[in-house]
Amino acid sequence: MSGKSQFRSFGGRVYGGISCRATLTTGIVMFEYHASGICPSTILFDIDGERKMRSIRFEGGGCSGNLQALPRLCEGMPAENVIKSLKGIQCGSKPTSCGDQFARAVEKALEHISQNKSQ
């Protein structure tokens, strides 16, 4: 590895509770989403250059099984498929769920990636 940093740029706060933590020279974009209406307070994930999900983590509480299952099932999945599969799922009487919040985060992340590619 040369002495060059692996980080190309840092994003900063985007709208709707999502922030871009970094864009790696490898094409991976790292995101942090501040969830609402669910037990975990934060969802961390990366989207690679092929728009596939990587390094998914839920932080701040929640159902252990659910928080292990979602990352395992979605790892390597195309980001668009995550949105189609999980958006709109409710948890009990709540209008949202961990899966729904994750889908909303991925949707906002893809918007961020699209906006920054055109700049």
Helices and strands as residue ranges (DSSP letters): E 7-9, E 12-13, E 18-24, E 29-34, E 42-47, E 53-59, H 64-74, H 79-86, H 98-117
